[in-house]
Amino acid sequence: MTGKHRDWRDRASFSLLQKFFKKRKIEGRILGMLDSGEGFQGSIWSASNQTDVWNRTVGSKDHQWFWPEKDSYDAAILRLPKSKRELEMCVHIAFSSLRAECPLWVYGSNDEGIKSSEKVLWPLAKTVTTVAYGGRCRVLQAMAPSEFSYKDELSDWKNVTRIDLPGFKRDWVSYPGVFADGKLDSGTEVLIKALPSIPEDNRVLDFACGTGLVGGVVDLQLKPGSVDFLDIDLIALVAVQQNIPGARVIPSDGFSRLEEERYDMIVSNPPYHRGKTWSEDFIMAMVAGAAAHLNQDGTLVFVAQRRLQIERLISSHFRKIKILSNQDSYRVWSATL
């Protein structure tokens, strides 16, 4: 969530957080949550503090995935998540990781719901107060109670729902913060119903796979082990491995960690947002990068909102283009090298 990927909400809310900490000294062991950590160290507190960054997305080698230790931190800082359920999960994790009577600071913009997040914090905290506001953002402080029973393991947040599609009726695992958590979103459904027949010896990549639903449907047509699942969200990939035992998962921000692997087909329901901001950047990067990871005559099949004018973009990278479905507000594209 740094560099070119920061929108005004990230910048403004983090700037407010920095101003707050200029007036307040923090000591001890600090847990930063849902931020890359690049802004934390050196700009908020002394380098003498130990800073651990918990971020569910693929990061640099300096910030590898870990689960926070219980009762080990003197303060925690949380960038406001997108969904209420993810916020609730993160607060449980934070408070279980904090020593008693230690603060959790939650920061974000007003239009992301920072004010209403107090409703989530109050049942779990000893006190909740607004400690800084400005620039359409605010910082909330919640104090950890001395005793509370928290849901502090990822397994506590496992959500199982029933997926009912033609030829595919199964219980499906998801977690808070994963795309379409516990639901079959309309774009994914349109894509699945439009998927072409795939030869069983093909190798397929489910790109930005989420819980792996699209790749799971494709997997039924192919030989075992023919579908790989790629996503930036490490918790989403936990769900994939539970939904498709033995599945090969690839933690990667886009194609960055895919190296020289190639596929006969790439399927995707790509994201359109970074945080709350609409962005076509991910789709553009996917279309441009897919060709380098497809075999000769390989095909990219993906769903996008119909309002996106992307035919020229696709044709600049692919030889043959087809529209497999025009349904509701979605269009399913097939692009072949």
C-alpha positions in Angstrom: 0.0 0.0 0.0 2.9 2.3 -0.7 4.4 4.3 -3.6 2.2 4.5 -6.7 -0.5 2.3 -5.1 -1.3 4.8 -2.4 -4.4 6.9 -3.1 -5.4 10.1 -1.2 -7.0 8.1 1.6 -3.8 6.2 2.3 -1.7 9.4 2.2 -4.1 11.6 4.2 -4.9 9.1 6.9 -1.2 8.1 7.3 -0.2 11.8 7.4 -2.7 12.3 10.3 -1.3 9.3 12.1 2.2 10.7 11.8 1.1 14.1 13.2 -0.5 12.3 16.1 2.7 10.4 16.9 4.8 13.5 16.8 3.1 14.5 20.0 3.2 11.1 21.6 6.2 8.9 22.5 5.8 5.2 21.8 8.1 2.7 23.4 8.3 -1.1 23.4 7.3 -3.7 20.9 4.9 -2.5 18.2 2.6 -4.4 15.9 1.7 -2.8 12.6 -1.2 -4.3 10.7 -2.4 -4.1 7.1 0.4 -1.8 6.0 3.6 -2.6 4.1 5.6 -1.3 7.1 7.7 1.0 4.9 6.1 4.1 6.3 6.1 2.9 9.9 9.8 2.5 10.7 11.7 5.7 11.0 8.7 8.0 10.5 6.6 7.3 13.6 8.8 6.0 16.3 12.4 5.5 17.3 14.4 2.8 15.5 15.1 1.3 19.0 11.6 0.0 19.1 10.9 -3.5 17.7 8.5 -3.3 14.9 6.7 -6.3 13.5 4.4 -5.8 10.5 1.5 -8.2 9.9 0.3 -7.9 6.3 -1.9 -10.6 4.7 -0.6 -9.7 1.2 2.7 -10.7 -0.5 5.4 -8.2 0.6 9.1 -7.8 0.4 11.6 -10.3 1.8 11.9 -8.1 4.9 8.2 -8.6 5.7 7.4 -12.2 5.5 4.1 -13.7 6.6 3.7 -14.5 10.3 0.9 -14.8 12.9 1.3 -12.3 15.8 2.3 -13.7 19.1 -0.2 -13.5 22.0 0.3 -11.0 24.8 3.6 -9.8 23.3 3.0 -6.2 22.1 2.9 -2.8 23.8 0.9 -1.1 21.0 -0.7 -2.0 17.7 -1.6 0.2 14.7 -4.2 -1.0 12.2 -5.0 0.5 8.8 -8.8 0.3 8.5 -9.8 -2.8 6.5 -12.4 -2.7 3.7 -15.0 -4.9 5.3 -16.6 -5.0 8.7 -15.9 -8.7 9.1 -12.2 -8.2 8.3 -12.0 -5.3 10.8 -13.6 -7.5 13.5 -11.0 -10.2 12.8 -8.1 -7.8 12.9 -9.3 -6.3 16.2 -9.5 -9.8 17.7 -5.9 -10.5 16.5 -4.6 -7.2 17.7 -6.1 -7.4 21.2 -5.0 -11.0 21.7 -1.5 -9.8 20.7 -1.4 -6.8 23.1 -0.6 -6.8 26.7 -3.4 -5.7 29.0 -4.2 -2.0 29.1 -2.2 -1.4 25.9 -3.5 0.7 22.9 -4.7 -0.2 19.5 -4.8 2.7 17.1 -7.1 2.4 14.0 -6.7 4.9 11.2 -8.5 5.6 8.0 -10.7 8.1 6.1 -14.3 9.1 6.8 -15.7 7.7 3.6 -14.1 4.3 4.3 -16.1 4.1 7.5 -13.6 5.0 10.2 -16.4 6.6 12.3 -18.7 3.7 12.2 -15.9 1.3 13.0 -16.4 2.4 16.7 -19.4 0.0 16.7 -17.0 -2.9 16.0 -14.5 -1.7 18.6 -16.7 -1.0 21.5 -17.9 -4.6 22.3 -14.2 -5.7 22.3 -12.4 -2.8 24.0 -12.2 -1.2 27.4 -12.5 2.3 26.0 -12.7 3.8 22.5 -11.8 7.5 21.7 -11.0 9.7 18.8 -7.5 10.9 19.3 -6.9 12.8 16.0 -9.0 14.0 13.1 -8.5 16.2 10.0 -8.2 16.0 6.3 -11.4 13.8 6.2 -9.7 11.2 8.3 -9.3 10.2 11.9 -7.4 8.0 14.3 -9.3 6.0 16.9 -7.7 4.6 20.1 -9.1 1.5 21.7 -7.6 0.2 24.9 -7.2 -3.6 25.4 -9.2 -4.9 28.4 -7.5 -6.9 31.1 -9.6 -10.0 30.3 -11.5 -11.1 27.2 -11.8 -14.3 25.2 -10.7 -13.4 21.7 -10.9 -15.4 18.5 -7.2 -15.3 17.8 -6.5 -18.1 15.4 -7.2 -17.9 11.6 -9.3 -21.1 12.0 -11.7 -19.2 14.2 -12.7 -17.1 11.2 -13.3 -19.9 8.7 -16.5 -19.4 6.8 -18.2 -22.3 5.0 -21.0 -21.7 2.5 -22.7 -23.7 -0.2 -21.9 -23.1 -3.8 -24.6 -24.2 -6.2 -23.6 -24.1 -9.8 -24.5 -26.6 -12.6 -22.2 -29.6 -12.1 -20.5 -27.9 -9.2 -22.3 -28.1 -5.8 -19.9 -28.0 -2.9 -19.2 -26.5 0.5 -16.7 -23.7 0.0 -14.3 -22.1 2.5 -13.6 -18.4 2.8 -12.2 -15.9 5.3 -12.8 -12.2 6.1 -11.3 -9.8 3.7 -11.1 -12.4 0.8 -12.9 -11.2 -2.3 -16.7 -12.1 -2.2 -16.2 -13.6 1.2 -18.7 -16.4 1.6 -20.6 -15.5 -1.6 -20.8 -16.3 -5.3 -20.3 -12.9 -6.8 -22.1 -12.2 -10.1 -18.9 -11.6 -12.1 -17.4 -14.9 -11.1 -20.7 -16.7 -11.9 -20.9 -15.1 -15.4 -17.3 -16.1 -16.1 -17.8 -19.7 -14.9 -20.9 -20.2 -17.1 -19.0 -18.8 -20.1 -15.9 -20.9 -19.8 -15.0 -22.8 -23.0 -14.3 -26.5 -23.0 -10.7 -27.1 -22.0 -8.6 -30.1 -23.2 -7.8 -32.3 -20.2 -4.0 -32.1 -20.8 -4.0 -28.3 -20.7 -2.2 -26.4 -18.0 -4.2 -23.5 -16.5 -3.5 -20.6 -14.2 -6.3 -19.1 -12.0 -5.0 -15.5 -11.8 -6.1 -13.4 -8.9 -7.9 -16.5 -7.7 -9.4 -15.5 -4.4 -10.8 -18.6 -2.8 -10.1 -20.5 -6.1 -13.6 -21.0 -7.3 -13.0 -20.4 -11.0 -9.9 -22.7 -11.0 -11.8 -25.2 -8.9 -14.5 -25.5 -11.7 -11.8 -25.7 -14.3 -10.0 -28.4 -12.3 -12.9 -30.8 -12.8 -12.2 -30.8 -16.6 -8.5 -31.5 -16.3 -6.0 -34.0 -15.0 -5.1 -33.6 -11.3 -2.6 -30.9 -10.7 -3.2 -29.1 -14.0 -4.4 -25.8 -12.4 -2.2 -23.4 -10.4 -3.7 -20.7 -8.2 -2.1 -17.2 -7.9 -3.1 -14.4 -5.6 -1.5 -11.6 -3.6 -3.7 -12.4 -0.6 -2.0 -15.1 1.6 -5.2 -15.8 3.5 -7.1 -16.4 0.2 -4.5 -19.0 -0.7 -5.1 -20.7 2.7 -8.8 -21.0 1.6 -7.7 -22.4 -1.8 -5.7 -25.2 -0.2 -8.7 -26.1 1.9 -11.1 -26.0 -1.0 -8.9 -27.9 -3.4 -6.6 -30.2 -1.4 -3.2 -30.5 -3.0 -3.6 -27.4 -5.1 -0.4 -25.6 -6.0 -0.7 -21.9 -4.8 1.6 -19.1 -5.9 1.8 -16.0 -3.7 2.4 -13.1 -6.0 1.6 -9.5 -6.7 0.5 -9.9 -10.3 3.0 -11.8 -12.4 6.0 -10.6 -10.4 6.8 -14.0 -8.8 5.7 -16.3 -11.6 9.1 -16.3 -13.2 9.2 -18.2 -16.6 6.2 -20.5 -16.1 3.8 -20.8 -19.0 0.2 -22.0 -19.4 -2.2 -23.0 -22.1 -4.9 -20.9 -20.5 -5.1 -18.1 -17.9 -8.5 -17.5 -16.3 -9.4 -14.5 -14.1 -12.0 -12.4 -12.5 -9.5 -9.5 -11.8 -10.1 -6.7 -9.2 -11.1 -3.2 -10.2 -10.2 -1.4 -6.9 -7.2 -0.6 -4.8 -8.9 0.1 -1.5 -11.9 2.3 -2.2 -10.5 3.8 -5.4 -11.6 2.5 -8.8 -8.6 1.5 -10.9 -8.1 -0.2 -14.3 -4.4 -0.6 -13.6 -4.6 -4.3 -12.6 -6.5 -5.3 -15.7 -4.1 -3.4 -17.9 -1.1 -5.1 -16.2 -2.8 -8.5 -16.5 -3.5 -8.2 -20.2 0.0 -6.9 -20.9 1.7 -9.5 -18.8 -0.3 -12.6 -19.7 1.3 -13.1 -23.1 4.7 -13.8 -21.5 3.2 -16.6 -19.5 1.1 -18.3 -22.2 2.2 -21.1 -24.6 1.9 -20.6 -28.3 -1.8 -20.3 -29.2 -2.5 -19.8 -25.4 -5.6 -18.0 -24.3 -6.5 -15.5 -21.7 -10.2 -15.7 -20.5 -11.4 -13.1 -18.1 -14.5 -11.2 -17.0 -14.7 -7.4 -16.9 -17.4 -4.8 -16.5 -18.9 -3.9 -19.8 -18.3 -0.2 -19.3 -14.5 -0.8 -19.6 -13.3 0.1 -23.1 -10.5 -2.4 -23.3 -10.7 -4.0 -26.8 -7.9 -1.9 -28.1 -5.7 -2.8 -25.2 -6.4 -6.5 -25.7 -5.9 -6.4 -29.5 -2.4 -4.8 -28.9 -1.2 -7.9 -27.2 -3.4 -10.8 -28.7 -4.0 -12.0 -32.2 -7.6 -13.3 -31.8 -10.3 -11.8 -29.6 -13.8 -13.1 -28.9 -16.6 -12.1 -26.5 -17.9 -15.2 -24.9 -20.7 -13.6 -22.9 -22.5 -10.3 -22.5 -24.6 -10.6 -19.4 -25.9 -8.0 -17.0 -23.0 -5.5 -16.5 -20.3 -8.0 -17.4 -18.4 -9.1 -20.5 -16.3 -12.3 -20.8 -13.3 -11.9 -23.1 -11.3 -14.6 -24.8 -7.9 -13.5 -26.1 -5.6 -15.9 -28.0 -2.0 -15.4 -29.0 
